[in-house]
Amino acid sequence: MTAALDYAVQNADVFVDQLKDFLRIPSISTDSVYDADTRRAADWIADDLRSIGIPTVEVMETDGHPIVYAEMGDDPGKPTVLVYGHYDVQPPDPLELWDSPPFEPVEKDGIIYARGACDDKGQVLMHVKATEAYLKTTGELPVNLKFIIEGEEESGSVHLVPFIEQNRELLAADVVMISDTSLFADGVPSITYGLRGLAYVEVTLTGPERDLHSGVYGGGIENPVNALCKMIADLHDENHRVTIEGFYDPVRELSDEEREGFRALPFDEEAWLEEAGAPATKTEAGFSTLEGISARPTLDVNGMWGGYTGEGAKTVLPSQANAKISCRLVPDQMPDDITEKLRRHFEKHVPETMTLDFKDLHGGHAAIVDTKSPAMKAAATAMEAVFGRTPYFTREGGSIPVVADFKRILGLDSVLMGFGLDSDAIHSPNEHFGIDRFHQGIEASIRFLDAYSRQ
């Protein structure tokens, strides 16, 4: 391991230059205009994997963007690690809010600014470079290693689950390593052991068959926007608890140990509020803000529209009102079950003067990992060596659906060892990634492979 660590230090600048090359490829999976570039990104990472000495590397076709697969080693005496990541990126819009072109990486004050810098090109490349450090020094790895790097994470991973289901034997491993999450704070080592799931729906209330003159019909025809506003307002009670019948029934409650862990985290609520640009917090009664944003279920309206929203005045009584609603789910809440409960709630409360259209858009399962497993202990050992302090185990409020898919299909837990920060502006203009964290991630990956091989 020492030789690999030395190699990583000696080639630090080369690794950064390679990351910049990767970032110059506009692999926007959601926009067909960029299909050729997305393919180019797949070929780039595949070529890099070949160049470092991995003997088996394939760009495997799907009905969408390809999946890059690589493997090295089949020693039955070694554990097998499956590294997952993605080479596609979010669209960069709005372009006018970027301080520099999104696909022309700029290095400033030790930070790389570019679309995909943190999510996920920089983070997946950490593991590739850690592998290179071993192969270019000792010529072998302390574990059997596999890579699965997809090109549709930012567009729903439509073809990933069928790929996993069709390639169970190929993807057989002991654990999955994913770096697509964040540190708890800059300089604060952490390993994510829980993620929330998701249920996402769209509702439409329709009253009259067309928009009506509010002076002629107002007072005689019920307004769909007014009605939907009331329905949405009633989705939470005075304690900020969701009022959907049965919503909390399957929720796995936080243990005393978990709650103590939340209290131990160095969470600066005032700084968090300032970063959010909000004047105050609003959390479910009986839970801290940190628990509320990472370990409790939620219901939020993500968008709402209806009637006239253009410049000036237009006195109409709208025909329709629409809303998009998402629920973040915790372990034991099932997306299909919560979606059905949402459907029943809206059907029960729709006014007699209107009709309801309810659409299930998509969902994902929550995930939780045993912090005492061999792989999590190895990750903790690696992170402590890098940062010089014991890492925290944390839960994140977001969702990575493939974590639950790996567990359901392959029976594998995932180690979520991310090096991003919530302030890295992923999915936003001026996305960035600290070069120091890029190098820390490479070192942590080197140390993890060594520590896990000895568990």
N, C-alpha and C positions, 0 to 999 in steps of 0.2 A: 504493500500500500504506500509506503514512503516514497518509492520511486514514482508512482503514479501522481502523488501529491506534488512532488518536485516538478514533474513534467507539466502539470497544470499551471503552476506558477511561472515556469519558463515560457510557456506558450500563451500566456494570458492575453497579450495584445493580438496575437493571431486569432484566438477564439473570438474576440470582439469584432475583428474585421470580417470573420466568417458570418457572424450574426448579422452584421450590416448587409452583407450580400444577400442573405436569406430574407431580410426585411425589405429589400428593394423589389421583391416580387409581389405584385398586387393580387394575392390569392383570395379574392373576395368570392366566397362560395355561393352567396345568395344571388349574384348577378351574372347571368349567362354571358354577358359581354366579356367577363374575365375568365371564362372557362379555360382558355389556353394558358393563361397565367397561373391558374390554380393547378393545372396539370404540371406546369413548369416547376412549381413549388414542390410537388410530389417527387418529381424527378431530381430536384436539387437535394432534398434530404436523403433520397435513396442513394444518390451518387456519393454523398458524404459518408453514409454508413458503409458503403463499399470501400471507400478510400481509406477508412481507418482500420480495415482488416476483417470486417464481418463477412463470413463466407456465403451466407444465404440472405439475400435481399431481393424482395419482389415488390413490384408495383402492381397490386392486385385490383382488377377491374370490378366495379359495381355498376349498377344502373345509373349512378351519379358520378361523383368524383372518386378517384381511386383511393385505396387504402395501402399504405406502405407497411410491409411486414418484413421483419428481419429476425434472425436468430443465430445464436452461437453457443455451442456446448450442449451435450446430452449426457453428462456424467451423472449417473444415478446417485452418486455420493454427495452431490451438490444440490442445494435448493435452486428452484427456477423462479426468476423474477420476470414479470411481464410489465414493461413500461408502456403506458398509454399517453398519448398527446395528440395535438392536432396542428396541421400546417395551414389551415384556412384562417381568415381574419374577417372581422366586421367591416362593413362599408365605412369609409372615412367621413362621410357627410355629417355635419355641414362643413365643407372645405374652407369657408371663409373664417372659421373660428380656429383654424390651425395656425400656429406661429411659423411653421415651416411645412413644406410639402410632406404628406403622410407617408409616402413611399421613397423618400430621400432621407435616410437616417441622419440625424444631427446629434452630435455628442456635445453636451454642454454641462459643465460643473459635475462631471462624473455620472451623467445620466444620458441614456440614449432615448431620443424622441422619434417614434415612428409607429405606424399602425402595426400591431402584432408584437411589439417589443416585449410586453409582459404576457399578453394573452394571444397565443401561447408559444410563439416561436422561440422567444428567449428562454422560456422555462423548459420546453422539450429539448432544446439544444444543450442545456446543462447536462442531461443524461447521456447524450451522444458524445459530448466532450469528455465526460468522466470515463466512458467506455474507451474512448481513444487513448486516454492517459494510461490505462492498464495495458491495452494492446500494443502501444508503441514502446512500452518499457519492459514488461514481463512477458508479453506475447500471449497472455491468457487472462481469464477472468476468474474471480473467486466464486462465482455462481454461474449457472446456466442463465442466459439472458435472451429475452425476446422483446421486440418492439412492435407495437401496433399504433400507427400514426395516421389518423383519418383526415379527410378534407371536407367534412360537412358538419363539424361541431357547431359552427355559427349559423347553420341553416337547418338545424333540427336533428342531425345525425340519422337521417331517414334510413340509410342503408347499413348502419353499423350493427344494429341488433340482428338482422338477418345474417350478416357476415359472421358474427360471433356464434350464432346458432348453427351455422353450416360448417364452422371450423373449430368445434369443441376440442378435438384431439390436437390440432395444430396449436391452439392457444393454451393448452394445459400448462399449469404453473402452480406455484405455491402461494404467490401473492402478486397483487398489482401495485405498481408504483405510479402515482400521478402527481405532477406538479402543475396544477392549474388553479391553485388557491393562494392565499395570502398569509404572511406573517401577522401576528396579532398587532404588532406595531414595529416601526423601524428599529432594528437592533434588539427586538424582543423575540427570541426563538419560540416557535409554536408548531404544533402538529395538529391538523384537523382530524377529529374523530367522529364528527357528526355533520350531516348536511340535511337541509329541509327538502321536502318534495314539493310538488306543484300540481294544482288543478286550475285550469284556465278556461273561462267560459265567456260567451257573449250573449247578451240578452237584448231583445228588441220588443218594445211595446208599440202596438199600432192601434190608433183610435179611428179617426175619420180616414177615408180613403185618399184624401189629399190635404195639403195645408189649407186652412180656412182663414177668412178675415176675422181677426179677433174682436172687432167691433160688432160684427153681424152675428157671430156664433159664440163669442166668449160669454160664459155664464150659463150656456145651454148645452155645450159639448165639453166633456172632461178633457183636460190637456194632458197628453201622454208624458210630457217632460215633467210636469208637476207631479204626476202619479209615480213616475220612476224615481224622482228625487225622494219622495216619501218612502218608497220601498227600500231604497238604498240607505236612507237615514235610519231605518229601523233594523238594519243588519247588525248593529252594535248596541249594547245596552249602556247604562251609565257607568259601568265598570270596564268598559271597552272590551267586553267579551262578545264573541260572535253569537248571534241569536238563532242561527240555523239549528233546527231540532236534530239532536244526535251528533252535532259537530265535534264535541269533545269526548264522546263515549269511548273511542278506541285509543285516545291519547295516552302514550306512555309517560307517566309523571316523572319529573326529575327526582333523582335520589338525593339524600342528604349530602352524600359525597360529591355529587355533581354540583349541587348548589354551593357547597363550600369551595369547589374549584372555581366557580364563577366569581365568588367574592375575593378570591386570591389574585385574580387577574388585574394587571395594572391599567384599569380602564379609566381614562380621563373623560368623564361625561361632558364637562364644559368644553373641552377641545373638540370632542366629537360633535357636539351641537354647533360649534362655530364652523367646523368643516362642512356640516350639512346645510348651514345657512338657515337654521330654524331657531325660533325664539325659545322653545321649550319642548320637553318630551311628553309623549302620551303613550302610556304602557298599560297593558292589562293589569288590573288591580291584583296585588299580591306578588308581583314579579318585578325584578329589577329591569332597568332598560336593557342591560346586556343579555339577560335571559329572554327578554321580549323579542330582541332582534335576531336571536340565533337558535333558541330552543323551545319557543312556543309557536303554535299555529296562528296564522293571521288571515285576514280577508281585506283586500284593498281594491278599490276601483281604480283601474289603470287609465281609463279614458271614458268620456261621456259626451254625447252630442245629440243634437236635435233642433229642428227649427231653423231660424235665420241667425247666422253668425257673421255675416259680412259687415262692411262698414256702414255706419249710419243706422237708421231705424226702418224696420219693416214689420208692420203689425199683423203677425200671423199667429194662428193657433196650429201648432205643428201636427202633422199626421203621425209622426213616429218619434220615439226617444230610444236611444241606444246606449249601452254601456259594456265595457270590457272589464271583467272582474277576475282577479287571481287570488288563490289561497295558497299560502306557504304551509306545508304540511310537516308534521313531525313523525317519528317512528310509530308505526302501527296504524296511522291514518292512510287509507288506500285512496289513490286519486279517483278511481271509478266510483267508489262509495261516496266520497265527498261531493263529486260532481252530481251524482244522483240526488243527494240530499239538497244541494243547491237547486236543482231542477224542481223538486217537490215543493220547496219553500216558495219559489217564484210562482209556480202554478197555483199554490194555495192562496197567494196574496194578490194575484193579478185582478184588477178591477173588472167588474162585469161589463163595463163599457169598452173594454179593449181585448185584443188578442195578444198572445205571447209567442215569440219565436226564441227558442233557447238552443244555443250551439255549444257543443263541447269542442273546444279548440285543441287542447293537448294537455298532457299531465306527465308527472314523473314521481317516482317513489323516493321517500326519505331514506337515509342510510346512516347507520351507526356502527362503529368498529370497536372491538375490545382493545382498550389501551394497554392491556397486559399481554397481548399476543407477542410471539417472538419478533415479528416484523416491526411492530410498533416500538418494542424495546430497542431494536437495532436502529430505528429512526431516531429515537430519543438519544441514544449513544452518539450517533453521528452529529446531531444538532448541538448537543452539549459540547462536543469537541470543537465545533466550528465557532460557537459563540462564547464559550467559556462559562456558560451558566445552564442550569437545568431548563429544558423547554417546558412550556405550558401545553396542555392538551385542551383544545378549544373546539367549539361547534360554530359553524358558519350558517348564516341565514339563507344563502343562495342554494342553488340546485346544480348537481352534476348527475343527470339521470343515468349515465353509463355505470356509475358506481353500483347502483342497485342492479343493473343489468348483469354486470360481472358476477355479482353474488348470486343472482337468480339462475343464470345460465351455466356459469362455470364453477359456482360454489366458492368463489374467491373474494376475500376481503381486500380492500384497497388502503394503501398508505398514502395519505394526502399531505405531502411534504412540499408546500408551496413557498415561493420567495417573493411573491408580489406584495403590494401594499394596497389598501383600499383607495389610497390617494393617487394611484398610478393611472387613473383616467382610462381604464379599459372601456371599450365601447364608446368612448368620448373623444372629442378633439384633444390633441396633444398627449396621446397615450405615451407612456414612458416606462423605463425600467432602469433601476440603478445598476451601474456596472459592478459595484461592490457586491450587490446581491446576486448578480449573474455568476460571479466567481465563487461566492459563498455556496451557491447551489451546486456548482461543479464539485467543490470540495465535499459538501454533504453527501452527494451521490457516491463519490469515491468511498467515503467512510461508511456509508450505509451498506454498500455491496460487501465490504470487508466484514462489518459487524454482523450482518445477516448470515453470511457464510459460516460464522462461528456460533450461531445460536443453537 
